[in-house]
Amino acid sequence: MATASLSAQRWVKSSYSDNGGTCVEWAPRTASTTGLVPVRDSKNTTGPVLSIPAAAFSAFVTGVKSGDLGTV
């Protein structure tokens, strides 16, 4: 995915992201149009972006919500 097109995206954080700045952001519009979920570090908005297949991202979120992934 081109960097220019990602920088124009509306990036969002989880409503649970009040943990001192250690957050990730994702671009939902890109996910709905490409099938890939762009994810980046909210502290480094010009840094690298991971593009994760939507099904894998959905499974990850489900695992986090259910507690199946444990805690850190």
PDB file of N, CA, C, O and CB in Angstrom:
ATOM      1  N   MET A   1       0.835  -1.167   0.000  1.00  0.00           N
ATOM      2  CA  MET A   1       0.000   0.000   0.000  1.00  0.00           C
ATOM      3  C   MET A   1       0.887   1.241   0.000  1.00  0.00           C
ATOM      4  O   MET A   1       1.862   1.297   0.749  1.00  0.00           O
ATOM      5  CB  MET A   1      -0.954  -0.008   1.207  1.00  0.00           C
ATOM      6  N   ALA A   2       0.580   2.198  -0.795  1.00  0.00           N
ATOM      7  CA  ALA A   2       1.410   3.392  -0.905  1.00  0.00           C
ATOM      8  C   ALA A   2       1.338   4.230   0.363  1.00  0.00           C
ATOM      9  O   ALA A   2       0.273   4.384   0.961  1.00  0.00           O
ATOM     10  CB  ALA A   2       0.983   4.227  -2.108  1.00  0.00           C
ATOM     11  N   THR A   3       2.477   4.766   0.763  1.00  0.00           N
ATOM     12  CA  THR A   3       2.554   5.582   1.970  1.00  0.00           C
ATOM     13  C   THR A   3       1.664   6.814   1.861  1.00  0.00           C
ATOM     14  O   THR A   3       0.995   7.175   2.829  1.00  0.00           O
ATOM     15  CB  THR A   3       3.996   6.001   2.237  1.00  0.00           C
ATOM     16  N   ALA A   4       1.644   7.458   0.712  1.00  0.00           N
ATOM     17  CA  ALA A   4       0.836   8.670   0.541  1.00  0.00           C
ATOM     18  C   ALA A   4      -0.634   8.371   0.769  1.00  0.00           C
ATOM     19  O   ALA A   4      -1.324   9.147   1.430  1.00  0.00           O
ATOM     20  CB  ALA A   4       1.040   9.267  -0.858  1.00  0.00           C
ATOM     21  N   SER A   5      -1.125   7.268   0.240  1.00  0.00           N
ATOM     22  CA  SER A   5      -2.539   6.949   0.418  1.00  0.00           C
ATOM     23  C   SER A   5      -2.847   6.610   1.871  1.00  0.00           C
ATOM     24  O   SER A   5      -3.953   6.884   2.337  1.00  0.00           O
ATOM     25  CB  SER A   5      -2.941   5.787  -0.489  1.00  0.00           C
ATOM     26  N   LEU A   6      -1.908   6.026   2.593  1.00  0.00           N
ATOM     27  CA  LEU A   6      -2.135   5.717   4.004  1.00  0.00           C
ATOM     28  C   LEU A   6      -2.098   6.963   4.868  1.00  0.00           C
ATOM     29  O   LEU A   6      -2.842   7.062   5.843  1.00  0.00           O
ATOM     30  CB  LEU A   6      -1.104   4.723   4.497  1.00  0.00           C
ATOM     31  N   SER A   7      -1.245   7.915   4.526  1.00  0.00           N
ATOM     32  CA  SER A   7      -1.167   9.123   5.342  1.00  0.00           C
ATOM     33  C   SER A   7      -2.447   9.934   5.249  1.00  0.00           C
ATOM     34  O   SER A   7      -2.760  10.694   6.166  1.00  0.00           O
ATOM     35  CB  SER A   7       0.022   9.975   4.918  1.00  0.00           C
ATOM     36  N   ALA A   8      -3.194   9.790   4.162  1.00  0.00           N
ATOM     37  CA  ALA A   8      -4.452  10.517   3.992  1.00  0.00           C
ATOM     38  C   ALA A   8      -5.620   9.824   4.695  1.00  0.00           C
ATOM     39  O   ALA A   8      -6.718  10.378   4.761  1.00  0.00           O
ATOM     40  CB  ALA A   8      -4.764  10.675   2.512  1.00  0.00           C
ATOM     41  N   GLN A   9      -5.395   8.639   5.211  1.00  0.00           N
ATOM     42  CA  GLN A   9      -6.450   7.887   5.865  1.00  0.00           C
ATOM     43  C   GLN A   9      -6.830   8.487   7.212  1.00  0.00           C
ATOM     44  O   GLN A   9      -6.055   9.227   7.819  1.00  0.00           O
ATOM     45  CB  GLN A   9      -6.026   6.453   6.044  1.00  0.00           C
ATOM     46  N   ARG A  10      -8.015   8.162   7.660  1.00  0.00           N
ATOM     47  CA  ARG A  10      -8.433   8.520   9.013  1.00  0.00           C
ATOM     48  C   ARG A  10      -8.014   7.367   9.916  1.00  0.00           C
ATOM     49  O   ARG A  10      -8.582   6.277   9.848  1.00  0.00           O
ATOM     50  CB  ARG A  10      -9.994   8.795   9.098  1.00  0.00           C
ATOM     51  N   TRP A  11      -7.031   7.611  10.750  1.00  0.00           N
ATOM     52  CA  TRP A  11      -6.522   6.601  11.665  1.00  0.00           C
ATOM     53  C   TRP A  11      -7.277   6.704  12.982  1.00  0.00           C
ATOM     54  O   TRP A  11      -7.575   7.807  13.441  1.00  0.00           O
ATOM     55  CB  TRP A  11      -4.995   6.765  11.885  1.00  0.00           C
ATOM     56  N   VAL A  12      -7.587   5.569  13.593  1.00  0.00           N
ATOM     57  CA  VAL A  12      -8.321   5.562  14.861  1.00  0.00           C
ATOM     58  C   VAL A  12      -7.615   4.657  15.862  1.00  0.00           C
ATOM     59  O   VAL A  12      -6.887   3.734  15.498  1.00  0.00           O
ATOM     60  CB  VAL A  12      -9.783   5.099  14.650  1.00  0.00           C
ATOM     61  N   LYS A  13      -7.856   4.954  17.131  1.00  0.00           N
ATOM     62  CA  LYS A  13      -7.355   4.127  18.233  1.00  0.00           C
ATOM     63  C   LYS A  13      -8.542   3.512  18.944  1.00  0.00           C
ATOM     64  O   LYS A  13      -9.662   4.014  18.851  1.00  0.00           O
ATOM     65  CB  LYS A  13      -6.482   4.959  19.227  1.00  0.00           C
ATOM     66  N   SER A  14      -8.298   2.444  19.639  1.00  0.00           N
ATOM     67  CA  SER A  14      -9.328   1.819  20.453  1.00  0.00           C
ATOM     68  C   SER A  14      -9.801   2.785  21.521  1.00  0.00           C
ATOM     69  O   SER A  14      -9.029   3.615  22.001  1.00  0.00           O
ATOM     70  CB  SER A  14      -8.809   0.526  21.090  1.00  0.00           C
ATOM     71  N   SER A  15     -11.055   2.679  21.891  1.00  0.00           N
ATOM     72  CA  SER A  15     -11.583   3.500  22.983  1.00  0.00           C
ATOM     73  C   SER A  15     -10.944   3.100  24.309  1.00  0.00           C
ATOM     74  O   SER A  15     -11.087   3.818  25.299  1.00  0.00           O
ATOM     75  CB  SER A  15     -13.118   3.369  23.068  1.00  0.00           C
ATOM     76  N   TYR A  16     -10.251   1.980  24.348  1.00  0.00           N
ATOM     77  CA  TYR A  16      -9.558   1.508  25.550  1.00  0.00           C
ATOM     78  C   TYR A  16      -8.112   1.995  25.607  1.00  0.00           C
ATOM     79  O   TYR A  16      -7.368   1.607  26.507  1.00  0.00           O
ATOM     80  CB  TYR A  16      -9.590  -0.015  25.607  1.00  0.00           C
ATOM     81  N   SER A  17      -7.708   2.829  24.671  1.00  0.00           N
ATOM     82  CA  SER A  17      -6.308   3.238  24.553  1.00  0.00           C
ATOM     83  C   SER A  17      -5.965   4.442  25.420  1.00  0.00           C
ATOM     84  O   SER A  17      -5.533   5.472  24.902  1.00  0.00           O
ATOM     85  CB  SER A  17      -5.987   3.551  23.117  1.00  0.00           C
ATOM     86  N   ASP A  18      -6.147   4.329  26.703  1.00  0.00           N
ATOM     87  CA  ASP A  18      -5.743   5.387  27.620  1.00  0.00           C
ATOM     88  C   ASP A  18      -4.703   4.802  28.565  1.00  0.00           C
ATOM     89  O   ASP A  18      -4.864   4.806  29.786  1.00  0.00           O
ATOM     90  CB  ASP A  18      -6.971   5.971  28.408  1.00  0.00           C
ATOM     91  N   ASN A  19      -3.624   4.296  27.956  1.00  0.00           N
ATOM     92  CA  ASN A  19      -2.626   3.586  28.749  1.00  0.00           C
ATOM     93  C   ASN A  19      -1.244   4.221  28.678  1.00  0.00           C
ATOM     94  O   ASN A  19      -0.237   3.514  28.646  1.00  0.00           O
ATOM     95  CB  ASN A  19      -2.543   2.161  28.296  1.00  0.00           C
ATOM     96  N   GLY A  20      -1.188   5.533  28.655  1.00  0.00           N
ATOM     97  CA  GLY A  20       0.100   6.198  28.672  1.00  0.00           C
ATOM     98  C   GLY A  20       0.793   6.307  27.328  1.00  0.00           C
ATOM     99  O   GLY A  20       1.999   6.550  27.287  1.00  0.00           O
ATOM    100  N   GLY A  21       0.085   6.137  26.240  1.00  0.00           N
ATOM    101  CA  GLY A  21       0.663   6.352  24.925  1.00  0.00           C
ATOM    102  C   GLY A  21       1.187   5.116  24.224  1.00  0.00           C
ATOM    103  O   GLY A  21       1.738   5.232  23.129  1.00  0.00           O
ATOM    104  N   THR A  22       1.040   3.954  24.802  1.00  0.00           N
ATOM    105  CA  THR A  22       1.500   2.736  24.121  1.00  0.00           C
ATOM    106  C   THR A  22       0.320   2.127  23.368  1.00  0.00           C
ATOM    107  O   THR A  22      -0.267   1.133  23.796  1.00  0.00           O
ATOM    108  CB  THR A  22       2.108   1.704  25.141  1.00  0.00           C
ATOM    109  N   CYS A  23      -0.008   2.744  22.247  1.00  0.00           N
ATOM    110  CA  CYS A  23      -1.204   2.364  21.488  1.00  0.00           C
ATOM    111  C   CYS A  23      -0.854   2.037  20.038  1.00  0.00           C
ATOM    112  O   CYS A  23       0.223   2.372  19.543  1.00  0.00           O
ATOM    113  CB  CYS A  23      -2.250   3.491  21.536  1.00  0.00           C
ATOM    114  N   VAL A  24      -1.772   1.392  19.398  1.00  0.00           N
ATOM    115  CA  VAL A  24      -1.703   1.224  17.955  1.00  0.00           C
ATOM    116  C   VAL A  24      -2.937   1.881  17.359  1.00  0.00           C
ATOM    117  O   VAL A  24      -3.956   2.052  18.028  1.00  0.00           O
ATOM    118  CB  VAL A  24      -1.607  -0.288  17.553  1.00  0.00           C
ATOM    119  N   GLU A  25      -2.825   2.243  16.091  1.00  0.00           N
ATOM    120  CA  GLU A  25      -3.942   2.817  15.354  1.00  0.00           C
ATOM    121  C   GLU A  25      -4.197   1.948  14.135  1.00  0.00           C
ATOM    122  O   GLU A  25      -3.309   1.234  13.668  1.00  0.00           O
ATOM    123  CB  GLU A  25      -3.659   4.296  14.943  1.00  0.00           C
ATOM    124  N   TRP A  26      -5.413   2.015  13.628  1.00  0.00           N
ATOM    125  CA  TRP A  26      -5.736   1.297  12.405  1.00  0.00           C
ATOM    126  C   TRP A  26      -6.602   2.191  11.527  1.00  0.00           C
ATOM    127  O   TRP A  26      -7.225   3.136  12.013  1.00  0.00           O
ATOM    128  CB  TRP A  26      -6.456  -0.046  12.715  1.00  0.00           C
ATOM    129  N   ALA A  27      -6.639   1.890  10.234  1.00  0.00           N
ATOM    130  CA  ALA A  27      -7.390   2.691   9.267  1.00  0.00           C
ATOM    131  C   ALA A  27      -8.568   1.865   8.737  1.00  0.00           C
ATOM    132  O   ALA A  27      -8.407   1.087   7.797  1.00  0.00           O
ATOM    133  CB  ALA A  27      -6.466   3.161   8.093  1.00  0.00           C
ATOM    134  N   PRO A  28      -9.748   2.033   9.336  1.00  0.00           N
ATOM    135  CA  PRO A  28     -10.884   1.184   8.968  1.00  0.00           C
ATOM    136  C   PRO A  28     -11.362   1.330   7.527  1.00  0.00           C
ATOM    137  O   PRO A  28     -11.821   0.354   6.934  1.00  0.00           O
ATOM    138  CB  PRO A  28     -12.015   1.474   9.871  1.00  0.00           C
ATOM    139  N   ARG A  29     -11.266   2.531   6.952  1.00  0.00           N
ATOM    140  CA  ARG A  29     -11.726   2.694   5.558  1.00  0.00           C
ATOM    141  C   ARG A  29     -10.874   1.882   4.601  1.00  0.00           C
ATOM    142  O   ARG A  29     -11.393   1.283   3.659  1.00  0.00           O
ATOM    143  CB  ARG A  29     -11.699   4.174   5.146  1.00  0.00           C
ATOM    144  N   THR A  30      -9.577   1.859   4.835  1.00  0.00           N
ATOM    145  CA  THR A  30      -8.699   1.058   3.987  1.00  0.00           C
ATOM    146  C   THR A  30      -9.028  -0.416   4.137  1.00  0.00           C
ATOM    147  O   THR A  30      -9.024  -1.160   3.156  1.00  0.00           O
ATOM    148  CB  THR A  30      -7.223   1.315   4.334  1.00  0.00           C
ATOM    149  N   ALA A  31      -9.311  -0.836   5.347  1.00  0.00           N
ATOM    150  CA  ALA A  31      -9.648  -2.239   5.591  1.00  0.00           C
ATOM    151  C   ALA A  31     -10.893  -2.645   4.809  1.00  0.00           C
ATOM    152  O   ALA A  31     -10.947  -3.733   4.234  1.00  0.00           O
ATOM    153  CB  ALA A  31      -9.865  -2.485   7.091  1.00  0.00           C
ATOM    154  N   SER A  32     -11.882  -1.770   4.791  1.00  0.00           N
ATOM    155  CA  SER A  32     -13.130  -2.134   4.108  1.00  0.00           C
ATOM    156  C   SER A  32     -12.994  -2.132   2.594  1.00  0.00           C
ATOM    157  O   SER A  32     -13.745  -2.829   1.911  1.00  0.00           O
ATOM    158  CB  SER A  32     -14.234  -1.185   4.511  1.00  0.00           C
ATOM    159  N   THR A  33     -12.058  -1.369   2.056  1.00  0.00           N
ATOM    160  CA  THR A  33     -11.921  -1.315   0.598  1.00  0.00           C
ATOM    161  C   THR A  33     -10.866  -2.256   0.028  1.00  0.00           C
ATOM    162  O   THR A  33     -10.936  -2.622  -1.145  1.00  0.00           O
ATOM    163  CB  THR A  33     -11.596   0.075   0.185  1.00  0.00           C
ATOM    164  N   THR A  34      -9.877  -2.656   0.854  1.00  0.00           N
ATOM    165  CA  THR A  34      -8.781  -3.486   0.326  1.00  0.00           C
ATOM    166  C   THR A  34      -8.731  -4.889   0.917  1.00  0.00           C
ATOM    167  O   THR A  34      -8.079  -5.774   0.362  1.00  0.00           O
ATOM    168  CB  THR A  34      -7.470  -2.807   0.579  1.00  0.00           C
ATOM    169  N   GLY A  35      -9.414  -5.096   2.036  1.00  0.00           N
ATOM    170  CA  GLY A  35      -9.318  -6.389   2.712  1.00  0.00           C
ATOM    171  C   GLY A  35      -8.088  -6.506   3.588  1.00  0.00           C
ATOM    172  O   GLY A  35      -7.829  -7.562   4.165  1.00  0.00           O
ATOM    173  N   LEU A  36      -7.323  -5.417   3.691  1.00  0.00           N
ATOM    174  CA  LEU A  36      -6.136  -5.376   4.549  1.00  0.00           C
ATOM    175  C   LEU A  36      -6.351  -4.328   5.632  1.00  0.00           C
ATOM    176  O   LEU A  36      -6.922  -3.268   5.375  1.00  0.00           O
ATOM    177  CB  LEU A  36      -4.847  -5.064   3.721  1.00  0.00           C
ATOM    178  N   VAL A  37      -5.896  -4.626   6.833  1.00  0.00           N
ATOM    179  CA  VAL A  37      -6.015  -3.697   7.948  1.00  0.00           C
ATOM    180  C   VAL A  37      -4.651  -3.065   8.202  1.00  0.00           C
ATOM    181  O   VAL A  37      -3.744  -3.737   8.693  1.00  0.00           O
ATOM    182  CB  VAL A  37      -6.548  -4.415   9.226  1.00  0.00           C
ATOM    183  N   PRO A  38      -4.494  -1.778   7.874  1.00  0.00           N
ATOM    184  CA  PRO A  38      -3.234  -1.105   8.167  1.00  0.00           C
ATOM    185  C   PRO A  38      -3.162  -0.786   9.659  1.00  0.00           C
ATOM    186  O   PRO A  38      -4.117  -0.267  10.235  1.00  0.00           O
ATOM    187  CB  PRO A  38      -3.088   0.188   7.320  1.00  0.00           C
ATOM    188  N   VAL A  39      -2.034  -1.096  10.275  1.00  0.00           N
ATOM    189  CA  VAL A  39      -1.829  -0.876  11.711  1.00  0.00           C
ATOM    190  C   VAL A  39      -0.492  -0.169  11.883  1.00  0.00           C
ATOM    191  O   VAL A  39       0.496  -0.530  11.244  1.00  0.00           O
ATOM    192  CB  VAL A  39      -1.866  -2.232  12.521  1.00  0.00           C
ATOM    193  N   ARG A  40      -0.465   0.849  12.757  1.00  0.00           N
ATOM    194  CA  ARG A  40       0.778   1.574  13.016  1.00  0.00           C
ATOM    195  C   ARG A  40       0.868   1.962  14.487  1.00  0.00           C
ATOM    196  O   ARG A  40      -0.122   1.916  15.216  1.00  0.00           O
ATOM    197  CB  ARG A  40       0.873   2.828  12.124  1.00  0.00           C
ATOM    198  N   ASP A  41       2.059   2.341  14.906  1.00  0.00           N
ATOM    199  CA  ASP A  41       2.325   2.826  16.255  1.00  0.00           C
ATOM    200  C   ASP A  41       1.820   4.258  16.349  1.00  0.00           C
ATOM    201  O   ASP A  41       2.206   5.099  15.536  1.00  0.00           O
ATOM    202  CB  ASP A  41       3.849   2.738  16.607  1.00  0.00           C
ATOM    203  N   SER A  42       0.969   4.551  17.317  1.00  0.00           N
ATOM    204  CA  SER A  42       0.401   5.891  17.424  1.00  0.00           C
ATOM    205  C   SER A  42       1.443   6.950  17.785  1.00  0.00           C
ATOM    206  O   SER A  42       1.218   8.138  17.554  1.00  0.00           O
ATOM    207  CB  SER A  42      -0.701   5.896  18.454  1.00  0.00           C
ATOM    208  N   LYS A  43       2.571   6.539  18.344  1.00  0.00           N
ATOM    209  CA  LYS A  43       3.629   7.482  18.689  1.00  0.00           C
ATOM    210  C   LYS A  43       4.552   7.780  17.512  1.00  0.00           C
ATOM    211  O   LYS A  43       5.325   8.736  17.563  1.00  0.00           O
ATOM    212  CB  LYS A  43       4.438   6.945  19.845  1.00  0.00           C
ATOM    213  N   ASN A  44       4.483   6.980  16.463  1.00  0.00           N
ATOM    214  CA  ASN A  44       5.372   7.130  15.307  1.00  0.00           C
ATOM    215  C   ASN A  44       4.532   7.062  14.035  1.00  0.00           C
ATOM    216  O   ASN A  44       4.584   6.082  13.293  1.00  0.00           O
ATOM    217  CB  ASN A  44       6.488   6.027  15.300  1.00  0.00           C
ATOM    218  N   THR A  45       3.765   8.110  13.799  1.00  0.00           N
ATOM    219  CA  THR A  45       2.802   8.088  12.698  1.00  0.00           C
ATOM    220  C   THR A  45       3.441   8.107  11.314  1.00  0.00           C
ATOM    221  O   THR A  45       2.766   7.839  10.319  1.00  0.00           O
ATOM    222  CB  THR A  45       1.881   9.253  12.824  1.00  0.00           C
ATOM    223  N   THR A  46       4.719   8.418  11.239  1.00  0.00           N
ATOM    224  CA  THR A  46       5.400   8.363   9.948  1.00  0.00           C
ATOM    225  C   THR A  46       6.252   7.108   9.806  1.00  0.00           C
ATOM    226  O   THR A  46       6.967   6.938   8.819  1.00  0.00           O
ATOM    227  CB  THR A  46       6.267   9.596   9.762  1.00  0.00           C
ATOM    228  N   GLY A  47       6.167   6.241  10.795  1.00  0.00           N
ATOM    229  CA  GLY A  47       6.942   5.010  10.790  1.00  0.00           C
ATOM    230  C   GLY A  47       6.282   3.916   9.963  1.00  0.00           C
ATOM    231  O   GLY A  47       5.359   4.181   9.192  1.00  0.00           O
ATOM    232  N   PRO A  48       6.757   2.692  10.127  1.00  0.00           N
ATOM    233  CA  PRO A  48       6.246   1.576   9.331  1.00  0.00           C
ATOM    234  C   PRO A  48       4.787   1.252   9.637  1.00  0.00           C
ATOM    235  O   PRO A  48       4.286   1.502  10.733  1.00  0.00           O
ATOM    236  CB  PRO A  48       7.093   0.350   9.566  1.00  0.00           C
ATOM    237  N   VAL A  49       4.132   0.692   8.638  1.00  0.00           N
ATOM    238  CA  VAL A  49       2.736   0.270   8.746  1.00  0.00           C
ATOM    239  C   VAL A  49       2.662  -1.214   8.417  1.00  0.00           C
ATOM    240  O   VAL A  49       3.182  -1.656   7.393  1.00  0.00           O
ATOM    241  CB  VAL A  49       1.809   1.105   7.798  1.00  0.00           C
ATOM    242  N   LEU A  50       2.019  -1.972   9.280  1.00  0.00           N
ATOM    243  CA  LEU A  50       1.761  -3.382   8.996  1.00  0.00           C
ATOM    244  C   LEU A  50       0.414  -3.485   8.301  1.00  0.00           C
ATOM    245  O   LEU A  50      -0.553  -2.862   8.741  1.00  0.00           O
ATOM    246  CB  LEU A  50       1.790  -4.246  10.301  1.00  0.00           C
ATOM    247  N   SER A  51       0.330  -4.250   7.237  1.00  0.00           N
ATOM    248  CA  SER A  51      -0.939  -4.498   6.558  1.00  0.00           C
ATOM    249  C   SER A  51      -1.321  -5.945   6.814  1.00  0.00           C
ATOM    250  O   SER A  51      -0.692  -6.867   6.294  1.00  0.00           O
ATOM    251  CB  SER A  51      -0.842  -4.197   5.019  1.00  0.00           C
ATOM    252  N   ILE A  52      -2.351  -6.133   7.615  1.00  0.00           N
ATOM    253  CA  ILE A  52      -2.754  -7.457   8.074  1.00  0.00           C
ATOM    254  C   ILE A  52      -4.050  -7.857   7.374  1.00  0.00           C
ATOM    255  O   ILE A  52      -4.972  -7.046   7.300  1.00  0.00           O
ATOM    256  CB  ILE A  52      -2.931  -7.481   9.620  1.00  0.00           C
ATOM    257  N   PRO A  53      -4.147  -9.080   6.858  1.00  0.00           N
ATOM    258  CA  PRO A  53      -5.400  -9.515   6.253  1.00  0.00           C
ATOM    259  C   PRO A  53      -6.560  -9.353   7.252  1.00  0.00           C
ATOM    260  O   PRO A  53      -6.428  -9.676   8.433  1.00  0.00           O
ATOM    261  CB  PRO A  53      -5.290 -10.988   5.781  1.00  0.00           C
ATOM    262  N   ALA A  54      -7.681  -8.854   6.759  1.00  0.00           N
ATOM    263  CA  ALA A  54      -8.822  -8.540   7.619  1.00  0.00           C
ATOM    264  C   ALA A  54      -9.273  -9.743   8.454  1.00  0.00           C
ATOM    265  O   ALA A  54      -9.613  -9.575   9.625  1.00  0.00           O
ATOM    266  CB  ALA A  54      -9.981  -8.040   6.774  1.00  0.00           C
ATOM    267  N   ALA A  55      -9.283 -10.931   7.889  1.00  0.00           N
ATOM    268  CA  ALA A  55      -9.713 -12.114   8.644  1.00  0.00           C
ATOM    269  C   ALA A  55      -8.768 -12.402   9.808  1.00  0.00           C
ATOM    270  O   ALA A  55      -9.213 -12.779  10.892  1.00  0.00           O
ATOM    271  CB  ALA A  55      -9.794 -13.338   7.718  1.00  0.00           C
ATOM    272  N   ALA A  56      -7.472 -12.228   9.589  1.00  0.00           N
ATOM    273  CA  ALA A  56      -6.497 -12.457  10.659  1.00  0.00           C
ATOM    274  C   ALA A  56      -6.632 -11.399  11.751  1.00  0.00           C
ATOM    275  O   ALA A  56      -6.533 -11.716  12.937  1.00  0.00           O
ATOM    276  CB  ALA A  56      -5.064 -12.454  10.093  1.00  0.00           C
ATOM    277  N   PHE A  57      -6.857 -10.149  11.361  1.00  0.00           N
ATOM    278  CA  PHE A  57      -7.032  -9.076  12.336  1.00  0.00           C
ATOM    279  C   PHE A  57      -8.297  -9.320  13.159  1.00  0.00           C
ATOM    280  O   PHE A  57      -8.299  -9.125  14.374  1.00  0.00           O
ATOM    281  CB  PHE A  57      -7.099  -7.700  11.630  1.00  0.00           C
ATOM    282  N   SER A  58      -9.356  -9.740  12.502  1.00  0.00           N
ATOM    283  CA  SER A  58     -10.610 -10.041  13.197  1.00  0.00           C
ATOM    284  C   SER A  58     -10.426 -11.178  14.203  1.00  0.00           C
ATOM    285  O   SER A  58     -10.937 -11.110  15.321  1.00  0.00           O
ATOM    286  CB  SER A  58     -11.706 -10.408  12.184  1.00  0.00           C
ATOM    287  N   ALA A  59      -9.699 -12.216  13.808  1.00  0.00           N
ATOM    288  CA  ALA A  59      -9.436 -13.337  14.722  1.00  0.00           C
ATOM    289  C   ALA A  59      -8.595 -12.880  15.911  1.00  0.00           C
ATOM    290  O   ALA A  59      -8.818 -13.324  17.037  1.00  0.00           O
ATOM    291  CB  ALA A  59      -8.719 -14.487  13.978  1.00  0.00           C
ATOM    292  N   PHE A  60      -7.635 -11.997  15.665  1.00  0.00           N
ATOM    293  CA  PHE A  60      -6.811 -11.451  16.741  1.00  0.00           C
ATOM    294  C   PHE A  60      -7.670 -10.664  17.740  1.00  0.00           C
ATOM    295  O   PHE A  60      -7.565 -10.871  18.949  1.00  0.00           O
ATOM    296  CB  PHE A  60      -5.702 -10.548  16.161  1.00  0.00           C
ATOM    297  N   VAL A  61      -8.512  -9.769  17.236  1.00  0.00           N
ATOM    298  CA  VAL A  61      -9.381  -8.962  18.110  1.00  0.00           C
ATOM    299  C   VAL A  61     -10.322  -9.868  18.901  1.00  0.00           C
ATOM    300  O   VAL A  61     -10.535  -9.646  20.093  1.00  0.00           O
ATOM    301  CB  VAL A  61     -10.201  -7.936  17.277  1.00  0.00           C
ATOM    302  N   THR A  62     -10.877 -10.873  18.260  1.00  0.00           N
ATOM    303  CA  THR A  62     -11.755 -11.818  18.952  1.00  0.00           C
ATOM    304  C   THR A  62     -11.002 -12.533  20.067  1.00  0.00           C
ATOM    305  O   THR A  62     -11.526 -12.694  21.170  1.00  0.00           O
ATOM    306  CB  THR A  62     -12.335 -12.843  17.963  1.00  0.00           C
ATOM    307  N   GLY A  63      -9.774 -12.962  19.783  1.00  0.00           N
ATOM    308  CA  GLY A  63      -8.956 -13.631  20.798  1.00  0.00           C
ATOM    309  C   GLY A  63      -8.620 -12.735  21.981  1.00  0.00           C
ATOM    310  O   GLY A  63      -8.613 -13.189  23.125  1.00  0.00           O
ATOM    311  N   VAL A  64      -8.344 -11.471  21.708  1.00  0.00           N
ATOM    312  CA  VAL A  64      -8.055 -10.512  22.779  1.00  0.00           C
ATOM    313  C   VAL A  64      -9.286 -10.314  23.636  1.00  0.00           C
ATOM    314  O   VAL A  64      -9.207 -10.367  24.864  1.00  0.00           O
ATOM    315  CB  VAL A  64      -7.580  -9.162  22.204  1.00  0.00           C
ATOM    316  N   LYS A  65     -10.428 -10.085  22.997  1.00  0.00           N
ATOM    317  CA  LYS A  65     -11.678  -9.830  23.737  1.00  0.00           C
ATOM    318  C   LYS A  65     -12.086 -11.029  24.588  1.00  0.00           C
ATOM    319  O   LYS A  65     -12.618 -10.855  25.684  1.00  0.00           O
ATOM    320  CB  LYS A  65     -12.811  -9.481  22.764  1.00  0.00           C
ATOM    321  N   SER A  66     -11.846 -12.229  24.101  1.00  0.00           N
ATOM    322  CA  SER A  66     -12.278 -13.425  24.827  1.00  0.00           C
ATOM    323  C   SER A  66     -11.287 -13.839  25.892  1.00  0.00           C
ATOM    324  O   SER A  66     -11.601 -14.679  26.736  1.00  0.00           O
ATOM    325  CB  SER A  66     -12.492 -14.568  23.869  1.00  0.00           C
ATOM    326  N   GLY A  67     -10.095 -13.266  25.868  1.00  0.00           N
ATOM    327  CA  GLY A  67      -9.075 -13.638  26.837  1.00  0.00           C
ATOM    328  C   GLY A  67      -8.279 -14.860  26.431  1.00  0.00           C
ATOM    329  O   GLY A  67      -7.458 -15.351  27.205  1.00  0.00           O
ATOM    330  N   ASP A  68      -8.511 -15.358  25.229  1.00  0.00           N
ATOM    331  CA  ASP A  68      -7.808 -16.557  24.761  1.00  0.00           C
ATOM    332  C   ASP A  68      -6.304 -16.351  24.575  1.00  0.00           C
ATOM    333  O   ASP A  68      -5.554 -17.325  24.519  1.00  0.00           O
ATOM    334  CB  ASP A  68      -8.408 -17.016  23.460  1.00  0.00           C
ATOM    335  N   LEU A  69      -5.859 -15.113  24.480  1.00  0.00           N
ATOM    336  CA  LEU A  69      -4.440 -14.850  24.237  1.00  0.00           C
ATOM    337  C   LEU A  69      -3.667 -14.596  25.533  1.00  0.00           C
ATOM    338  O   LEU A  69      -2.461 -14.353  25.494  1.00  0.00           O
ATOM    339  CB  LEU A  69      -4.286 -13.657  23.305  1.00  0.00           C
ATOM    340  N   GLY A  70      -4.334 -14.647  26.653  1.00  0.00           N
ATOM    341  CA  GLY A  70      -3.669 -14.434  27.923  1.00  0.00           C
ATOM    342  C   GLY A  70      -3.390 -12.975  28.188  1.00  0.00           C
ATOM    343  O   GLY A  70      -3.946 -12.091  27.537  1.00  0.00           O
ATOM    344  N   THR A  71      -2.512 -12.730  29.162  1.00  0.00           N
ATOM    345  CA  THR A  71      -2.165 -11.358  29.499  1.00  0.00           C
ATOM    346  C   THR A  71      -0.658 -11.188  29.472  1.00  0.00           C
ATOM    347  O   THR A  71       0.094 -12.160  29.532  1.00  0.00           O
ATOM    348  CB  THR A  71      -2.728 -10.973  30.875  1.00  0.00           C
ATOM    349  N   VAL A  72      -0.239  -9.964  29.383  1.00  0.00           N
ATOM    350  CA  VAL A  72       1.196  -9.653  29.361  1.00  0.00           C
ATOM    351  C   VAL A  72       1.564  -8.957  30.651  1.00  0.00           C
ATOM    352  O   VAL A  72       2.725  -8.601  30.851  1.00  0.00           O
ATOM    353  CB  VAL A  72       1.569  -8.770  28.136  1.00  0.00           C
TER     354      VAL A  72
END
